[in-house]
Amino acid sequence: MLPTSARLRKSPEIAKALKSGKRYPAKFLVFHIAPGQTPETRFAFAVGKNVGNSVTRHKVTRQLRHLVMANFGKFPAGSDIVVRALPGIELSSHSQLQQNFDTALAKVGA
């Protein structure tokens, strides 16, 4: 579970990160990274209905949250980061998801 200080919760802040943030794409996900308002790195997850039903979307969110927690220190400090899932992510295995996550993270420069 992400600590409260590491969560990006307000809709305008998430929208700002999505619109003005630099994009780091992989096959099944995209990182949107924007300079943050606080010194902490904060995360939000965007898993739309094009990924699947509610159960599937929550499963994908849990998998992504787990990957973020395992790589928390590799993201730029003080950034607002939105991890957006793309269609097809629900069909990927854990190893494929890990590989996609690592690909996008490598593009960030970590």
WOSUL-V865964 format. One line per field, one symbol per residue. ss: DSSP state (H for helix, E for strand, - for the rest). phi: phi as a letter, one per 40 degrees, with the letter a starting at -180 (. if undefined). burial: 1 if it has 9 or more other C-alpha atoms within 8 Angstrom, else 0. A space follows every 10 residues. Layout:
# WOSUL-V865964
ss=???
phi=???
burial=???
This chain:
# WOSUL-V865964
ss=---HHHE--- HHHHHHHHHH -EEEE---EE EEEEE----- -EEEEE---- ---HHHHHHH HHHHHHHHHH -HHH----EE EEEEE---HH H--HHHHHHH HHHHHHHH--
phi=.ccdcbbcbc dccccccccb cccbcbcbab cbbbcccbcc cbbbbbbccc cicdcccccc cccccccccc bdcccccgbb bbcbcbdhcc cccccccccc cccccccchc
burial=0000011100 0011011100 1001010111 1111010001 1111101000 1100011001 1001111010 0000100111 1111110011 0000001101 1011100000
